[in-house]
């Protein structure tokens, strides 16, 4: 989801969301959304055996490749590598 999607749900402007997040968190709203999506993905990968493609769809990615690209950018490893590493720790 995009900042504008959340703004629509909350019935406020994207600009207002940007102001609040910038003031309170010193991060862009889009960065916080990405952080939350990443955290959810990591929890799902660590604590469930859910297929990666299903996690991708839960997080509203168009496909598992888009999710894998996002996840690798955030964590410097693929979702599969993360799941394997988290189970060996």
URQUIUR-V766390 format. One record per run of one state. SS is the DSSP state (H for helix, E for strand, - for the rest). FROM is the first residue (numbers start at 0). LEN is the number of residues. If there is no record, write none. Layout:
SS&FROM&LEN, SS&FROM&LEN
This chain:
-&0&2, H&2&8, -&10&3, H&13&12, -&25&3, H&28&19, -&47&4, H&51&7, -&58&5, H&63&12, -&75&3, H&78&10, -&88&1
